[in-house]
Amino acid sequence: MRVVVTGGAGFVGSHLCEKLLALGNSVVCVDNLSTGRVENLRSIEKDAAFEFRKQDVSQHIAINGPVDAVAHLASPASPPDYLRLQIQTLKAGALGTHNALGLAKAKDARFLLASTSEVYGDPLVNPQPESYWGNVNPVGPRSVYDEAKRFAEAMTLAYHHSHRIDVRIARIFNTYGPRMRPEDGRVVSNFIVQALRGNPLTVYGDGSQTRSFCYVSDLVEGLARLLLTKASGENGAKAVSPDGVHAPVNLGNPVETQVSAIARTIIRLTGSSSKITSLPLPIDDPKVRCPAIRRAQELLGWNPAVNLEKGLSLTIGYFSQQS
């Protein structure tokens, strides 16, 4: 297949590009490098099956030649990024999704939207199944990201219903691993960088809030399966949902851990002398976050394989090499 990956120079996007190439596909990476980095593409930039195009997806996307699939990952994804790039984040979710879907429609290609667990907001149900509608503040400080992704899901399904586009939606839970940026403001990267520097680890609130961390190789395995799985009835392939391939699918590790426990584990794994300090909990910060992954298990045969201790050790090794 020839796959267009928007946001392909980002943390997750670059790993997905690698995975798709390893599976024998060709990849066109589209990224404006607002949060992505060309360094993330070093391992594949000379691959004859890989092409990079610097472009903002909020502008029309024109790709010459056939396209079999479009994976739309382009968006700022960490709180410091989407709070700094608020309008750009909304454009990526609205105009970017519209343009990526337009490309899929023009090329008769299947479409994968990288959505997020943030569509569940600060959930009142735990773990969160795909059927849960969420508890989201539409005008809060996080809303530029949350609502952009909720709109993107609605736009994706509108294209499915109006134009019969073959679509898939992945709701991605907290992901970590190599190529995270030191300054991206996510829990794991923050803690690792602070521990390696001997600085206090900043825990917001009392640290009892939970997250479920998925190592990046597990996530991209799930994304690749979701993207490449054929629709119901094609060569006997199992459908991604009973009524087609458009129902959202949670992708994340269902092992739920308190943030304070993550901090202590990272201090131990790094051998750091860092202490833990506390700051007030940000507005609308989720108290719990844990995916129900039965749908991914049954329809994709997918389960996370990398446990937290191993994944953190690999990620610490990456950050150690960067310093």
Secondary structure, 3 states (H helix, E strand, C coil): CEEEEECCCCHHHHHHHHHHHHCCCEEEEEECCCCCCHHHHCCCCCCCCEEEEECCCCCCCCCCCCCCEEEECCCCCCHHHHHHCHHHHHHHHHHHHHHHHHHHHHHCCEEEEEEEHHHHECCCCCCECCCCCCECCCCCCCHHHHHHHHHHHHHHHHHHHHHCCCEEEEEECCEECCCCCCCCCCHHHHHHHHHHHCCCEEEECCCCCEECCEEHHHHHHHHHHHHHCCCCCCCCCCCCECCECCCEEEECCCCCEEHHHHHHHHHHHHCCCCCEEEECCCCCCCCCCCECCHHHHHHHCCCCCCCHHHHHHHHHHHHHHHC
